[in-house]
Amino acid sequence: MVQKLKAEGYQEFQSVLKDIENKSKEIFILFSGSKDTTGHSWCPDCVEAEPVIEKALESAPKDAIFVYVGVGDRSFWKDPDCVFRTDSKTKLTCIPTLLQWGTNKRLLDNQCNNLDTVLMMFED
């Protein structure tokens, strides 16, 4: 079964990544607008994509690791100097972004709410 982890913010993301980088050859990361106290993201595209990605995860490799990363509130994300945008390993341009860590496989915003497209991300 896919191991699911969560990280809120850049520092926690880095910490989780350090813990898992050598534990699985397949690490999938969803970068999304952070959720409020009710459990809803401020990002409408992220809200739309989340159930699609959850459904597709049922077809992911059983030994894969999936990490949900909250990138912060809207104002933090919109800042051009946001660390998720400037980090050479993430280079985010939009959210949601789903990627396979260590590869060039990446789905951007509206691609993340298309089940067939997301399923292809999890294929070997």
C-alpha positions in Angstrom: 0.0 0.0 0.0 1.2 3.5 -0.8 2.7 5.3 2.2 1.1 8.7 2.6 2.8 11.6 4.3 2.1 15.3 4.9 4.3 18.3 5.2 3.3 21.8 5.9 5.7 24.5 4.6 9.1 24.3 3.2 11.1 23.3 6.3 8.8 20.4 7.0 8.9 19.4 3.3 12.7 19.3 3.5 12.6 17.2 6.7 10.2 14.7 5.3 12.2 14.4 2.1 15.4 13.8 4.0 13.7 10.9 5.9 12.3 9.2 2.8 14.7 9.9 -0.1 16.4 6.5 0.2 13.4 4.5 1.3 11.6 4.2 -2.1 12.5 4.5 -5.7 9.2 6.1 -6.4 8.3 9.2 -4.5 5.3 11.3 -5.6 4.8 14.8 -4.3 1.7 16.9 -4.5 2.2 20.6 -3.9 -1.0 22.3 -2.9 -2.3 25.5 -1.3 -2.3 25.0 2.5 -5.5 24.0 4.2 -7.4 26.1 6.8 -8.8 24.9 10.1 -11.8 23.4 8.3 -9.5 21.2 6.1 -10.1 23.2 2.9 -7.4 24.7 0.7 -7.6 28.3 -0.3 -6.7 27.1 -3.9 -9.9 26.1 -5.8 -7.8 24.1 -8.4 -6.2 22.2 -5.6 -9.6 21.4 -4.0 -10.7 20.0 -7.4 -7.6 18.0 -8.0 -7.3 16.3 -4.6 -10.0 13.7 -4.9 -8.8 12.8 -8.5 -5.3 12.3 -7.2 -6.6 10.3 -4.2 -8.5 8.0 -6.6 -5.5 7.6 -8.9 -3.3 6.7 -5.9 -5.2 3.4 -5.7 -3.3 2.4 -8.9 0.1 3.7 -7.7 3.0 1.2 -7.1 2.4 -0.4 -3.7 5.9 0.5 -2.4 5.6 4.2 -3.5 5.6 7.1 -1.1 3.1 10.0 -1.6 3.7 13.3 0.1 1.1 16.1 0.3 2.9 19.4 0.7 1.0 22.6 1.8 2.9 25.5 0.2 1.5 28.1 2.6 -1.2 30.7 2.4 -2.2 32.6 -0.7 0.0 35.6 -0.1 3.1 33.5 0.7 2.5 31.4 -2.5 1.9 34.5 -4.7 5.2 36.0 -3.7 7.6 35.7 -6.7 10.4 34.9 -4.1 8.4 32.0 -2.6 11.0 29.3 -1.8 8.9 26.7 -3.5 9.2 28.8 -6.7 12.9 29.5 -6.3 14.3 26.2 -5.1 16.2 24.6 -7.9 14.7 21.1 -7.1 11.1 22.2 -7.0 10.8 25.1 -9.5 7.1 25.4 -9.0 5.2 27.7 -11.3 1.7 26.8 -10.3 -0.4 24.7 -7.9 -1.4 22.1 -7.8 1.7 20.4 -9.1 2.1 16.7 -8.9 5.6 15.3 -9.6 7.6 12.2 -9.3 10.7 13.2 -7.3 14.0 12.7 -9.1 12.4 12.6 -12.6 11.0 15.0 -15.1 7.5 13.6 -14.7 5.3 16.6 -13.6 1.6 17.5 -13.9 0.5 21.1 -13.6 -2.7 22.7 -12.4 -5.6 21.6 -14.6 -3.7 18.4 -15.6 -4.1 17.3 -11.9 -7.8 17.0 -12.2 -7.9 14.7 -15.1 -8.0 11.1 -13.9 -6.5 9.5 -17.0 -3.6 11.9 -17.0 -2.9 11.4 -13.3 -3.1 7.6 -13.7 -0.4 7.8 -16.3 1.8 9.5 -13.7 1.6 6.5 -11.5 2.4 3.9 -14.3 5.8 2.3 -14.4 
